[in-house]
Amino acid sequence: MADVHTPAQRSFNMRRIKGRNTSPELHVRKLLHAAGLRFRLHVKGLPGSPDLVFPARKVATFVHGCFWHQHNCHLSKPPEQRREFWDQKLRLNRRRDAESLSQLHALGWRTVVIWECSLRGRERLLQSDVVEAAVRFIREGAEQTLEISGRCT
């Protein structure tokens, strides 16, 4: 199916997509703050500039959009137009994510990745389950990483 927008309209729409302070990120921030956790935002000195950072606990948290970070779920369907461009772009996003997590782990940080599908869509989890898992990991977790996603994977 052909794109319904002109190239200029599509370009305008794509430029308006935010990389920070997205709806899922704001939602997670609100939930974790309500649970009594305090954090710093978008720490540029850390690999990947994590969305939320808990410095005292050395935990970096990322809230990933399923499309942009190519999660294996119903929210990550690639566009049909310009397939080669999108495949390369999204592949590089995944590679950059993996490198950021690896670098954080090498620096002694633990990481949490909260996927968009855990918060919205047909496979979402209960908000209380997402918050409980994240809070438990941040406060008490011994593992190096926690990944929270919808029931689809």
C-alpha atoms as an extended CHARMM CRD file, in Angstrom:
* protein
*
       153  EXT
         1         1  MET       CA              0.0000000000        0.0000000000        0.0000000000  PROA      1               0.0000000000
         2         2  ALA       CA              1.3540000000        3.4310000000       -0.9380000000  PROA      2               0.0000000000
         3         3  ASP       CA              2.0430000000        6.0700000000        1.6750000000  PROA      3               0.0000000000
         4         4  VAL       CA             -0.9120000000        8.4360000000        2.0510000000  PROA      4               0.0000000000
         5         5  HSD       CA              1.3890000000       11.3740000000        2.8750000000  PROA      5               0.0000000000
         6         6  THR       CA              3.6610000000       13.3650000000        0.6120000000  PROA      6               0.0000000000
         7         7  PRO       CA              7.3910000000       13.0290000000        1.3610000000  PROA      7               0.0000000000
         8         8  ALA       CA              7.3360000000       16.4940000000        2.9670000000  PROA      8               0.0000000000
         9         9  GLN       CA              4.3880000000       15.5640000000        5.2090000000  PROA      9               0.0000000000
        10        10  ARG       CA              5.9930000000       12.2640000000        6.1850000000  PROA      10              0.0000000000
        11        11  SER       CA              9.2720000000       14.0280000000        6.9780000000  PROA      11              0.0000000000
        12        12  PHE       CA              7.4420000000       16.5970000000        9.1040000000  PROA      12              0.0000000000
        13        13  ASN       CA              5.6070000000       13.8420000000       11.0120000000  PROA      13              0.0000000000
        14        14  MET       CA              8.7740000000       11.8450000000       11.6480000000  PROA      14              0.0000000000
        15        15  ARG       CA             10.6710000000       14.9050000000       12.9250000000  PROA      15              0.0000000000
        16        16  ARG       CA              7.9730000000       15.4440000000       15.5480000000  PROA      16              0.0000000000
        17        17  ILE       CA              8.5220000000       12.0530000000       17.1880000000  PROA      17              0.0000000000
        18        18  LYS       CA             10.2390000000       12.6110000000       20.5080000000  PROA      18              0.0000000000
        19        19  GLY       CA             13.1520000000       10.6620000000       21.8800000000  PROA      19              0.0000000000
        20        20  ARG       CA             12.6750000000       11.8660000000       25.4490000000  PROA      20              0.0000000000
        21        21  ASN       CA              9.6960000000       12.4410000000       27.6850000000  PROA      21              0.0000000000
        22        22  THR       CA              7.5210000000       10.0960000000       25.6460000000  PROA      22              0.0000000000
        23        23  SER       CA              4.1230000000        9.0290000000       26.9770000000  PROA      23              0.0000000000
        24        24  PRO       CA              5.3600000000        5.5900000000       28.1460000000  PROA      24              0.0000000000
        25        25  GLU       CA              8.3680000000        7.2010000000       29.8270000000  PROA      25              0.0000000000
        26        26  LEU       CA              6.2570000000        9.8100000000       31.6150000000  PROA      26              0.0000000000
        27        27  HSD       CA              3.8880000000        7.0520000000       32.7300000000  PROA      27              0.0000000000
        28        28  VAL       CA              6.7360000000        4.9630000000       34.1870000000  PROA      28              0.0000000000
        29        29  ARG       CA              8.2010000000        8.0240000000       35.9190000000  PROA      29              0.0000000000
        30        30  LYS       CA              4.8470000000        8.7870000000       37.5320000000  PROA      30              0.0000000000
        31        31  LEU       CA              4.3930000000        5.1940000000       38.7190000000  PROA      31              0.0000000000
        32        32  LEU       CA              7.9060000000        4.8450000000       40.1530000000  PROA      32              0.0000000000
        33        33  HSD       CA              7.7400000000        8.2350000000       41.8440000000  PROA      33              0.0000000000
        34        34  ALA       CA              4.4070000000        7.2780000000       43.4280000000  PROA      34              0.0000000000
        35        35  ALA       CA              6.1200000000        4.1000000000       44.6950000000  PROA      35              0.0000000000
        36        36  GLY       CA              8.5910000000        6.2920000000       46.5950000000  PROA      36              0.0000000000
        37        37  LEU       CA             11.5730000000        6.0460000000       44.2640000000  PROA      37              0.0000000000
        38        38  ARG       CA             13.5980000000        9.1330000000       43.3590000000  PROA      38              0.0000000000
        39        39  PHE       CA             15.7140000000        9.3020000000       40.2440000000  PROA      39              0.0000000000
        40        40  ARG       CA             17.6430000000       11.4700000000       37.8210000000  PROA      40              0.0000000000
        41        41  LEU       CA             16.6020000000       11.8850000000       34.1970000000  PROA      41              0.0000000000
        42        42  HSD       CA             18.5830000000       11.3360000000       30.9900000000  PROA      42              0.0000000000
        43        43  VAL       CA             22.0880000000       11.2310000000       32.4560000000  PROA      43              0.0000000000
        44        44  LYS       CA             24.2970000000       12.0370000000       29.4840000000  PROA      44              0.0000000000
        45        45  GLY       CA             27.4630000000       10.8280000000       31.2140000000  PROA      45              0.0000000000
        46        46  LEU       CA             26.2690000000        7.2300000000       31.1010000000  PROA      46              0.0000000000
        47        47  PRO       CA             26.2270000000        5.0240000000       27.9960000000  PROA      47              0.0000000000
        48        48  GLY       CA             22.8960000000        5.2910000000       26.1820000000  PROA      48              0.0000000000
        49        49  SER       CA             21.7720000000        8.2640000000       28.3020000000  PROA      49              0.0000000000
        50        50  PRO       CA             19.2830000000        6.1780000000       30.3560000000  PROA      50              0.0000000000
        51        51  ASP       CA             15.7510000000        7.5210000000       30.7910000000  PROA      51              0.0000000000
        52        52  LEU       CA             15.8330000000        7.0980000000       34.5840000000  PROA      52              0.0000000000
        53        53  VAL       CA             18.9060000000        6.6900000000       36.7580000000  PROA      53              0.0000000000
        54        54  PHE       CA             19.0450000000        5.6040000000       40.4020000000  PROA      54              0.0000000000
        55        55  PRO       CA             22.6450000000        6.6080000000       41.2210000000  PROA      55              0.0000000000
        56        56  ALA       CA             22.7970000000        5.3270000000       44.8060000000  PROA      56              0.0000000000
        57        57  ARG       CA             21.6630000000        1.8870000000       43.6540000000  PROA      57              0.0000000000
        58        58  LYS       CA             23.6230000000        2.0030000000       40.3690000000  PROA      58              0.0000000000
        59        59  VAL       CA             20.5320000000        1.1570000000       38.3300000000  PROA      59              0.0000000000
        60        60  ALA       CA             19.8840000000        2.5950000000       34.8550000000  PROA      60              0.0000000000
        61        61  THR       CA             16.3850000000        2.2980000000       33.4110000000  PROA      61              0.0000000000
        62        62  PHE       CA             15.3040000000        2.4970000000       29.7850000000  PROA      62              0.0000000000
        63        63  VAL       CA             11.6940000000        2.8050000000       28.6220000000  PROA      63              0.0000000000
        64        64  HSD       CA             11.7730000000        1.4610000000       25.0730000000  PROA      64              0.0000000000
        65        65  GLY       CA              9.1960000000        1.9710000000       22.3590000000  PROA      65              0.0000000000
        66        66  CYS       CA              8.5850000000       -1.4190000000       20.7510000000  PROA      66              0.0000000000
        67        67  PHE       CA              8.7690000000       -0.0830000000       17.1790000000  PROA      67              0.0000000000
        68        68  TRP       CA             11.9160000000        2.0370000000       17.5430000000  PROA      68              0.0000000000
        69        69  HSD       CA             13.8410000000       -0.5990000000       19.4720000000  PROA      69              0.0000000000
        70        70  GLN       CA             12.3730000000       -3.5720000000       17.5450000000  PROA      70              0.0000000000
        71        71  HSD       CA             10.8540000000       -5.6350000000       20.2970000000  PROA      71              0.0000000000
        72        72  ASN       CA              9.3840000000       -8.9450000000       19.1960000000  PROA      72              0.0000000000
        73        73  CYS       CA              5.7320000000       -8.0210000000       19.7670000000  PROA      73              0.0000000000
        74        74  HSD       CA              2.5760000000       -6.8040000000       18.0480000000  PROA      74              0.0000000000
        75        75  LEU       CA              3.6250000000       -3.1280000000       18.3940000000  PROA      75              0.0000000000
        76        76  SER       CA              6.8300000000       -3.4430000000       16.3710000000  PROA      76              0.0000000000
        77        77  LYS       CA              5.6000000000       -3.9970000000       12.8290000000  PROA      77              0.0000000000
        78        78  PRO       CA              8.0910000000       -2.4510000000       10.3630000000  PROA      78              0.0000000000
        79        79  PRO       CA              6.8080000000       -0.0610000000        7.6900000000  PROA      79              0.0000000000
        80        80  GLU       CA              6.1610000000       -1.4660000000        4.2320000000  PROA      80              0.0000000000
        81        81  GLN       CA              7.5540000000        1.6000000000        2.4320000000  PROA      81              0.0000000000
        82        82  ARG       CA             11.3300000000        2.1350000000        2.1690000000  PROA      82              0.0000000000
        83        83  ARG       CA             11.9350000000       -1.2780000000        3.6960000000  PROA      83              0.0000000000
        84        84  GLU       CA             15.7210000000       -1.2330000000        3.2290000000  PROA      84              0.0000000000
        85        85  PHE       CA             16.0660000000        2.1520000000        4.9570000000  PROA      85              0.0000000000
        86        86  TRP       CA             13.9530000000        1.0720000000        7.9350000000  PROA      86              0.0000000000
        87        87  ASP       CA             15.6400000000       -2.3150000000        8.2860000000  PROA      87              0.0000000000
        88        88  GLN       CA             19.0450000000       -0.6420000000        8.5050000000  PROA      88              0.0000000000
        89        89  LYS       CA             17.8970000000        2.1240000000       10.8620000000  PROA      89              0.0000000000
        90        90  LEU       CA             16.1450000000       -0.2140000000       13.2660000000  PROA      90              0.0000000000
        91        91  ARG       CA             19.0160000000       -2.7350000000       13.1660000000  PROA      91              0.0000000000
        92        92  LEU       CA             21.4180000000        0.0680000000       14.1720000000  PROA      92              0.0000000000
        93        93  ASN       CA             19.0820000000        1.0640000000       17.0150000000  PROA      93              0.0000000000
        94        94  ARG       CA             19.1700000000       -2.5010000000       18.3650000000  PROA      94              0.0000000000
        95        95  ARG       CA             22.9570000000       -2.6580000000       18.0590000000  PROA      95              0.0000000000
        96        96  ARG       CA             23.3330000000        0.6660000000       19.8880000000  PROA      96              0.0000000000
        97        97  ASP       CA             20.9830000000       -0.5530000000       22.6510000000  PROA      97              0.0000000000
        98        98  ALA       CA             23.0130000000       -3.7470000000       23.1300000000  PROA      98              0.0000000000
        99        99  GLU       CA             26.2800000000       -1.7860000000       23.2540000000  PROA      99              0.0000000000
       100       100  SER       CA             24.8620000000        0.6530000000       25.8120000000  PROA      100             0.0000000000
       101       101  LEU       CA             23.6950000000       -2.1660000000       28.0920000000  PROA      101             0.0000000000
       102       102  SER       CA             27.0330000000       -3.9480000000       27.7570000000  PROA      102             0.0000000000
       103       103  GLN       CA             28.9640000000       -0.7750000000       28.6060000000  PROA      103             0.0000000000
       104       104  LEU       CA             26.7390000000       -0.0670000000       31.6100000000  PROA      104             0.0000000000
       105       105  HSD       CA             27.2330000000       -3.6120000000       32.8950000000  PROA      105             0.0000000000
       106       106  ALA       CA             31.0120000000       -3.2710000000       32.4490000000  PROA      106             0.0000000000
       107       107  LEU       CA             30.8620000000       -0.1160000000       34.5970000000  PROA      107             0.0000000000
       108       108  GLY       CA             29.0540000000       -2.0190000000       37.3450000000  PROA      108             0.0000000000
       109       109  TRP       CA             25.5370000000       -0.7400000000       36.6580000000  PROA      109             0.0000000000
       110       110  ARG       CA             22.4190000000       -2.8960000000       36.7150000000  PROA      110             0.0000000000
       111       111  THR       CA             19.7950000000       -2.2010000000       34.0570000000  PROA      111             0.0000000000
       112       112  VAL       CA             16.0370000000       -2.2780000000       33.6620000000  PROA      112             0.0000000000
       113       113  VAL       CA             14.3630000000       -2.2340000000       30.2460000000  PROA      113             0.0000000000
       114       114  ILE       CA             10.6350000000       -1.5540000000       30.3200000000  PROA      114             0.0000000000
       115       115  TRP       CA              8.9980000000       -2.2050000000       26.9510000000  PROA      115             0.0000000000
       116       116  GLU       CA              6.0640000000       -0.1520000000       25.7010000000  PROA      116             0.0000000000
       117       117  CYS       CA              3.9510000000       -3.3220000000       25.2460000000  PROA      117             0.0000000000
       118       118  SER       CA              4.0070000000       -3.9060000000       29.0070000000  PROA      118             0.0000000000
       119       119  LEU       CA              2.1060000000       -0.6220000000       29.4250000000  PROA      119             0.0000000000
       120       120  ARG       CA             -0.2210000000       -0.4850000000       26.4290000000  PROA      120             0.0000000000
       121       121  GLY       CA             -1.6940000000       -2.6490000000       23.7240000000  PROA      121             0.0000000000
       122       122  ARG       CA             -3.5580000000       -5.9100000000       23.8260000000  PROA      122             0.0000000000
       123       123  GLU       CA             -0.7630000000       -7.7710000000       25.6520000000  PROA      123             0.0000000000
       124       124  ARG       CA             -0.1250000000       -5.1960000000       28.3920000000  PROA      124             0.0000000000
       125       125  LEU       CA              0.4800000000       -6.1550000000       31.9950000000  PROA      125             0.0000000000
       126       126  LEU       CA             -1.2600000000       -4.8000000000       35.0580000000  PROA      126             0.0000000000
       127       127  GLN       CA              0.3730000000       -1.5140000000       36.0850000000  PROA      127             0.0000000000
       128       128  SER       CA              0.8300000000       -2.8880000000       39.5850000000  PROA      128             0.0000000000
       129       129  ASP       CA              2.8200000000       -5.8530000000       38.1810000000  PROA      129             0.0000000000
       130       130  VAL       CA              5.1110000000       -3.5680000000       36.1670000000  PROA      130             0.0000000000
       131       131  VAL       CA              5.7410000000       -1.2900000000       39.1560000000  PROA      131             0.0000000000
       132       132  GLU       CA              6.1990000000       -4.1660000000       41.5880000000  PROA      132             0.0000000000
       133       133  ALA       CA              8.7680000000       -5.9020000000       39.3690000000  PROA      133             0.0000000000
       134       134  ALA       CA             10.7030000000       -2.6890000000       38.7310000000  PROA      134             0.0000000000
       135       135  VAL       CA             10.6850000000       -1.5510000000       42.3700000000  PROA      135             0.0000000000
       136       136  ARG       CA             11.7470000000       -4.9860000000       43.6390000000  PROA      136             0.0000000000
       137       137  PHE       CA             14.6290000000       -5.0860000000       41.1630000000  PROA      137             0.0000000000
       138       138  ILE       CA             15.7620000000       -1.5250000000       41.8770000000  PROA      138             0.0000000000
       139       139  ARG       CA             15.6590000000       -1.9520000000       45.6480000000  PROA      139             0.0000000000
       140       140  GLU       CA             16.7180000000       -5.5710000000       46.1030000000  PROA      140             0.0000000000
       141       141  GLY       CA             17.6950000000       -7.1190000000       42.7830000000  PROA      141             0.0000000000
       142       142  ALA       CA             20.8920000000       -9.1020000000       42.5390000000  PROA      142             0.0000000000
       143       143  GLU       CA             20.6260000000       -9.8020000000       38.8150000000  PROA      143             0.0000000000
       144       144  GLN       CA             22.4260000000       -7.6570000000       36.2660000000  PROA      144             0.0000000000
       145       145  THR       CA             19.3900000000       -6.8640000000       34.1450000000  PROA      145             0.0000000000
       146       146  LEU       CA             15.5920000000       -6.9770000000       34.2050000000  PROA      146             0.0000000000
       147       147  GLU       CA             13.4140000000       -6.8150000000       31.1160000000  PROA      147             0.0000000000
       148       148  ILE       CA              9.7030000000       -6.1230000000       31.5130000000  PROA      148             0.0000000000
       149       149  SER       CA              7.5060000000       -6.7330000000       28.4880000000  PROA      149             0.0000000000
       150       150  GLY       CA              3.9250000000       -7.6040000000       27.6930000000  PROA      150             0.0000000000
       151       151  ARG       CA              2.7120000000      -11.1830000000       27.6050000000  PROA      151             0.0000000000
       152       152  CYS       CA              3.5920000000      -11.4580000000       23.9170000000  PROA      152             0.0000000000
       153       153  THR       CA              7.1770000000      -12.7160000000       24.1540000000  PROA      153             0.0000000000
